[in-house]
Amino acid sequence: MSEIADHIQTLTDMTGRTVLVTGASSGLGMRFATVLASSGAKVALAARRLDRLEVVVAQIKANGGHAIALATDVTDESSVVAAYDVAEATLGPIHTVIANAGINAQGLATNLTVEDFDRIMAVNVRGAFLTAREGARRMVAAGSRDGQWARIVLISSIGAHSILPGLAAYCASKAAVTMMGRCLAREWAARGIDINVVCPGYVRTELNDEWFASGGGKRQIAAFPRKRLLRESDLDAIVLFLSSNAAQGITGAVITIDDAQSLGFP
């Protein structure tokens, strides 16, 4: 039994792997970066807010981890390429990519501006595509076809398959990310790149904290089958697993982690 336990622990050990996480200055991205660093990975944290990234990097280093901060706009191809350049020059070849950057705009579709719609699509869809594509290019160049070590995880949402009232553009963008992940998995399978999609439910973050503290937000929580929000820590295991050697053989998967929230939707 000890041999099996040791084997399992080795599979999910991130020591020797380098990870790039977008949207890492707060919320789930910050959590993912911290968990992966705690598991032994060297982590490049990418986001627009460099000051916030540097705080997270300092915390990771204080706990014995290895991390760098990269000011990155995922909607800008040159910015994404530059982030990878610095990450590889500083930490070495990228083994795992977590494309997590995302935004939303709450409100009825009739009130949604074209500017907000385009901004959501640019960050959520184009940003995920540019992040994954550049990662794949680097992985192929580094020998992913023979090594079978390459991992890309796209962070989508239950909005990809469930109607979230007042979030039409956001849901559309996440449905696009989910299908894109499956298409890229098929396209890159022969190149040794495993790409999977995680669809989280509602987690309390600084983006939605005000809403869930309101009467409407509390009623929404009460309507969930388990009457609670998902915890950030509920995503630790799946993101670690899909980022590690343990996930070899899994690609094109779409995994919902939502504490039964989407089971309560009509």
DAQUIUR-V838563 format. One record per pair of residues at least 24 apart in sequence whose ideal C-beta (glycine too) atoms are under 10 Angstrom apart, sorted by the first residue. I is the first residue (numbers start at 1). J is the second residue. D is the distance in whole Angstrom. If there is no record, write none. Layout:
# DAQUIUR-V838563
I J D
I J D
This chain:
# DAQUIUR-V838563
7 246 10
8 246 8
9 246 10
10 244 10
10 245 8
10 246 9
11 241 9
11 244 6
11 245 5
11 246 4
11 247 9
11 248 9
12 39 7
12 40 10
12 237 9
12 240 6
12 241 6
12 243 9
12 244 5
12 245 8
12 246 5
12 247 9
13 39 7
13 40 6
13 41 9
13 240 10
13 244 7
13 245 8
13 246 9
14 38 9
14 39 4
14 40 4
14 41 4
14 42 9
14 43 9
14 95 9
14 96 8
14 240 7
14 243 7
14 244 6
14 245 9
15 39 8
15 40 3
15 41 7
15 42 9
16 40 7
16 41 8
16 42 9
16 92 9
16 95 8
16 149 10
16 245 10
17 41 5
17 42 7
17 43 9
17 92 10
17 93 10
17 94 9
17 95 4
17 96 6
17 149 8
17 151 8
17 243 7
17 244 7
17 245 8
18 42 5
18 43 8
18 44 7
18 66 9
18 87 7
18 88 8
18 90 9
18 91 5
18 92 5
18 93 6
18 94 5
18 95 5
18 96 7
18 97 10
19 43 5
19 44 7
19 45 9
19 67 9
19 87 9
19 91 9
19 94 7
19 95 7
19 96 4
19 97 7
19 98 7
19 151 9
19 153 10
19 243 6
19 244 10
20 44 4
20 45 8
20 46 6
20 68 10
20 70 8
20 72 9
20 80 10
20 83 7
20 84 7
20 87 5
20 88 9
20 91 9
20 94 5
20 95 9
20 96 8
20 97 5
20 98 7
20 99 9
20 131 8
20 134 9
20 135 7
20 138 9
20 152 10
21 45 6
21 46 7
21 47 9
21 56 10
21 67 9
21 70 10
21 96 9
21 97 8
21 98 4
21 99 9
21 100 6
21 101 9
21 131 10
21 153 9
21 155 10
21 239 9
21 243 10
22 46 5
22 47 7
22 48 10
22 70 9
22 72 7
22 74 5
22 80 9
22 83 8
22 97 8
22 98 7
22 99 6
22 100 5
22 101 4
22 102 9
22 123 10
22 127 7
22 128 8
22 130 10
22 131 5
22 132 10
22 135 10
22 155 9
23 47 6
23 48 9
23 72 9
23 74 8
23 98 9
23 99 8
23 100 4
23 101 3
23 102 6
23 103 9
23 123 9
23 127 8
23 131 10
23 155 8
24 49 10
24 52 9
24 53 6
24 56 7
24 57 9
24 67 9
24 69 8
24 70 9
24 72 9
24 98 8
24 100 7
24 101 8
25 49 4
25 50 8
25 51 8
25 52 4
25 53 5
25 54 9
25 55 9
25 56 7
25 69 9
25 71 10
25 72 10
25 101 9
26 52 6
26 53 9
26 55 10
26 56 8
26 205 7
26 206 6
26 207 8
27 100 8
27 102 9
27 203 8
27 204 9
27 205 4
27 206 7
27 207 7
27 208 10
27 232 8
28 98 9
28 100 6
28 102 9
28 155 7
28 198 10
28 200 7
28 203 7
28 205 7
28 230 10
28 232 6
28 235 7
28 239 9
29 53 10
29 56 9
29 98 7
29 99 10
29 100 4
29 101 7
29 102 9
29 155 8
29 205 10
30 55 9
30 56 5
30 59 9
30 60 10
30 100 9
30 205 10
30 232 9
31 56 10
31 100 9
31 203 9
31 205 10
31 231 10
31 232 5
31 233 8
31 235 7
31 236 7
31 239 9
32 98 5
32 100 6
32 153 9
32 155 8
32 198 10
32 232 9
32 235 8
32 236 8
32 239 5
32 240 9
32 243 8
33 57 9
33 59 10
33 60 7
33 65 9
33 67 7
33 98 8
33 100 9
34 59 7
34 60 6
34 63 8
34 65 8
34 67 9
34 232 10
34 236 10
35 232 9
35 233 9
35 235 9
35 236 5
35 237 9
35 239 7
35 240 6
35 243 9
36 60 10
36 65 9
36 67 9
36 96 8
36 98 8
36 236 9
36 239 8
36 240 7
36 243 6
36 244 9
37 61 9
37 63 8
37 64 9
37 65 4
37 66 7
37 67 6
38 63 7
38 64 9
38 65 6
38 236 9
38 240 9
39 65 9
39 236 9
39 240 6
39 243 8
39 244 8
40 64 10
40 65 8
40 66 9
40 244 10
41 65 8
41 66 8
41 67 9
41 91 9
41 95 8
41 96 7
41 240 9
41 243 8
41 244 9
42 66 4
42 67 7
42 68 8
42 87 9
42 90 9
42 91 5
42 92 7
42 94 10
42 95 9
43 67 5
43 68 8
43 69 10
43 87 9
43 91 8
43 96 9
43 98 9
44 68 5
44 69 8
44 70 6
44 72 9
44 83 7
44 84 8
44 86 8
44 87 4
44 88 9
44 90 8
44 91 6
44 94 8
44 97 10
45 69 5
45 70 7
45 72 9
45 83 10
45 87 10
46 70 4
46 71 8
46 72 4
46 73 9
46 74 8
46 79 9
46 80 8
46 83 5
46 84 9
46 86 9
46 87 8
46 97 10
46 98 10
46 99 10
46 100 9
46 101 8
46 131 8
47 71 8
47 72 6
47 73 9
47 74 9
47 83 10
47 100 9
47 101 7
48 72 7
48 73 6
48 74 8
48 75 10
48 76 10
48 79 9
48 101 9
48 123 10
66 90 10
66 91 7
67 91 9
72 101 8
72 127 9
72 131 9
73 101 9
73 122 10
73 123 9
73 127 8
73 130 10
74 99 8
74 100 10
74 101 5
74 102 9
74 122 9
74 123 6
74 124 9
74 126 8
74 127 3
74 128 8
74 129 9
74 130 6
74 131 6
75 101 9
75 118 10
75 119 8
75 121 9
75 122 4
75 123 6
75 124 10
75 125 10
75 126 6
75 127 5
75 130 8
76 122 9
76 126 9
76 127 9
76 130 8
77 126 9
77 129 10
77 130 6
77 133 9
77 134 8
78 130 10
79 130 9
80 126 10
80 127 8
80 129 10
80 130 5
80 131 6
80 132 10
80 133 9
80 134 5
80 135 9
81 130 9
81 134 6
81 137 9
81 138 10
83 131 9
83 134 8
84 131 9
84 134 5
84 135 7
84 137 9
84 138 6
85 134 10
85 138 10
87 135 10
87 138 9
88 138 7
88 142 9
92 142 9
93 138 7
93 139 8
93 141 9
93 142 4
93 143 9
93 144 10
93 147 10
93 149 9
93 150 10
94 134 9
94 135 6
94 138 6
94 139 7
94 142 8
94 150 9
94 151 10
94 152 10
95 135 10
95 138 10
95 139 8
95 142 9
95 144 9
95 147 9
95 149 5
95 150 7
95 151 7
95 243 8
95 244 9
95 245 9
96 135 9
96 139 9
96 149 9
96 150 8
96 151 4
96 152 7
96 153 7
96 194 10
96 239 10
96 242 8
96 243 4
96 244 8
96 247 9
97 131 6
97 132 7
97 134 9
97 135 4
97 136 8
97 138 9
97 139 8
97 150 9
97 151 7
97 152 5
97 153 7
97 154 9
97 193 10
97 195 9
97 243 9
98 131 9
98 135 10
98 151 9
98 152 8
98 153 5
98 154 8
98 155 7
98 198 9
98 239 7
98 242 9
98 243 7
99 124 10
99 127 7
99 128 5
99 129 9
99 130 9
99 131 4
99 132 5
99 133 10
99 135 8
99 152 7
99 153 7
99 154 5
99 155 6
99 156 10
99 177 8
99 180 10
99 181 9
99 195 9
99 197 10
100 127 10
100 128 9
100 131 9
100 153 8
100 154 8
100 155 4
100 198 9
100 200 10
100 239 9
101 127 5
101 128 8
101 131 7
101 155 8
102 127 8
102 128 8
102 155 7
102 156 9
102 157 8
102 170 8
102 173 8
102 174 8
102 177 8
102 207 9
103 127 9
103 170 8
103 173 9
103 207 8
104 157 9
104 159 9
104 164 9
104 166 9
104 167 6
104 169 8
104 170 4
104 171 9
104 173 8
104 174 9
104 207 7
104 208 8
105 166 9
105 167 8
105 168 10
105 169 7
105 170 7
106 164 10
106 165 9
106 166 5
106 167 7
106 170 8
106 207 9
106 208 8
106 211 7
107 166 6
107 167 9
107 168 9
107 169 10
108 165 9
108 166 6
108 168 8
109 166 8
109 167 9
109 168 4
109 169 7
109 172 10
110 168 10
111 166 10
112 166 9
112 167 10
112 168 7
112 169 6
112 170 10
116 169 7
117 168 9
117 169 5
117 170 10
117 172 9
117 173 9
118 169 9
119 169 9
120 167 9
120 168 10
120 169 5
120 170 6
120 172 8
120 173 5
120 174 10
121 169 7
121 170 10
121 172 8
121 173 6
121 176 8
122 173 9
123 173 8
124 155 10
124 156 9
124 157 9
124 169 9
124 170 7
124 172 9
124 173 4
124 174 7
124 176 8
124 177 6
125 172 9
125 173 5
125 174 9
125 175 10
125 176 5
125 177 6
125 180 7
126 173 10
126 176 10
127 173 10
127 177 9
128 152 10
128 154 6
128 155 8
128 156 9
128 173 9
128 174 9
128 176 9
128 177 5
128 178 10
128 180 7
128 181 8
128 184 10
128 197 10
129 154 9
129 176 9
129 177 9
129 180 6
129 184 8
132 177 10
132 180 8
132 181 8
132 184 6
132 188 9
132 193 9
132 195 7
133 184 8
133 188 10
135 193 8
135 195 9
136 184 7
136 187 9
136 188 6
136 191 7
136 193 6
136 195 8
139 188 9
139 191 8
139 192 8
139 193 6
140 188 8
140 191 5
140 192 8
140 193 7
143 192 8
144 188 8
144 191 6
144 192 4
144 193 5
144 194 9
145 188 10
145 190 7
145 191 5
145 192 4
145 193 9
146 192 7
147 192 6
148 192 5
148 193 9
148 194 8
148 245 9
148 248 6
148 249 9
149 192 8
149 193 9
149 194 9
149 244 10
149 245 7
149 248 8
150 188 8
150 191 8
150 192 6
150 193 4
150 194 7
150 195 9
150 248 10
150 251 10
151 193 8
151 194 5
151 195 8
151 196 8
151 241 10
151 242 6
151 243 5
151 244 7
151 245 9
151 246 10
151 247 6
151 248 9
151 250 9
151 251 9
152 181 8
152 184 8
152 185 9
152 188 8
152 193 6
152 194 7
152 195 4
152 196 8
152 197 10
152 242 9
152 243 9
152 251 9
153 181 9
153 194 9
153 195 8
153 196 6
153 197 8
153 198 6
153 238 9
153 239 6
153 241 10
153 242 5
153 243 6
153 247 9
153 255 10
154 178 8
154 180 7
154 181 4
154 182 10
154 184 8
154 185 10
154 195 7
154 196 7
154 197 5
154 198 7
154 199 10
154 254 9
155 181 10
155 197 8
155 198 6
155 199 8
155 200 7
155 235 9
155 239 8
156 180 9
156 181 7
156 197 5
156 198 7
156 199 5
156 200 8
156 254 8
156 255 10
156 256 9
157 197 10
157 198 9
157 199 6
157 200 6
157 201 8
157 202 9
157 256 9
157 258 9
157 262 10
158 199 5
158 200 7
158 201 5
158 202 8
158 230 9
158 256 6
158 257 9
158 258 5
158 261 6
158 262 5
158 265 8
159 199 8
159 200 10
159 201 10
159 202 10
159 262 9
160 197 8
160 199 6
160 254 8
160 256 9
160 262 10
161 199 7
161 254 8
161 256 8
161 262 7
161 265 9
162 199 9
162 201 9
162 256 9
162 258 9
162 261 8
162 262 4
162 263 9
162 264 9
162 265 5
162 266 9
163 262 10
163 265 6
163 266 8
164 202 9
164 220 10
164 261 10
164 262 9
164 265 8
165 216 10
165 220 9
165 265 10
166 211 10
166 216 10
174 199 8
178 254 6
179 254 9
181 251 9
181 252 8
181 253 9
181 254 7
182 251 9
182 252 5
182 253 9
182 254 7
183 252 9
184 251 9
184 252 9
185 250 10
185 251 5
185 252 4
185 253 8
185 254 10
186 251 9
186 252 6
188 251 8
188 252 10
189 251 6
189 252 8
192 248 9
192 251 10
193 251 8
194 242 8
194 243 10
194 247 6
194 248 7
194 249 8
194 250 6
194 251 4
194 252 9
194 253 9
195 242 9
195 250 10
195 251 6
195 252 7
195 253 9
196 238 9
196 239 10
196 241 10
196 242 5
196 243 10
196 247 7
196 250 6
196 251 6
196 252 7
196 253 5
196 254 8
196 255 7
197 242 9
197 252 8
197 253 7
197 254 5
197 255 7
197 256 9
198 235 7
198 238 6
198 239 7
198 242 7
198 253 9
198 254 8
198 255 5
198 256 8
198 257 6
199 254 6
199 255 7
199 256 4
199 257 7
199 258 7
199 262 8
200 230 6
200 232 9
200 234 8
200 235 6
200 238 9
200 239 10
200 255 10
200 256 8
200 257 6
200 258 7
200 259 10
200 261 9
201 229 8
201 230 5
201 234 9
201 235 10
201 256 8
201 257 7
201 258 3
201 259 6
201 260 8
201 261 4
201 262 7
202 228 10
202 229 5
202 230 6
202 258 8
202 259 9
202 261 6
202 262 10
203 229 6
203 230 5
203 231 7
203 232 6
203 233 10
203 234 8
203 235 8
203 257 10
203 258 9
203 259 10
204 229 5
204 230 9
204 231 9
204 232 8
205 229 10
205 232 8
220 261 9
220 264 10
221 261 9
223 261 9
223 264 6
223 265 9
224 258 9
224 259 8
224 260 7
224 261 5
224 262 9
224 263 9
224 264 5
224 265 9
225 259 8
225 260 4
225 261 7
225 262 9
225 263 5
225 264 5
226 258 10
226 259 6
226 260 5
226 261 8
226 263 9
226 264 9
227 259 10
227 260 10
227 264 9
228 259 7
228 260 10
228 261 9
229 258 10
229 259 8
229 261 8
230 257 7
230 258 6
230 259 5
230 260 10
230 261 7
231 259 8
234 258 9
234 259 7
